[in-house]
């Protein structure tokens, strides 16, 4: 049995849970989420397109 888990859904789930638990951290969580998704998008493809 192979279990293939992507990084993006895990980050989204963690961010959603943190927002529910500590709503005052919303700005920081969204900023960190966007930075991480951007890095995953850039580094996950294996090539940087300019």
Helices and strands as residue ranges (DSSP letters): H 7-21, G 23-25, H 26-44
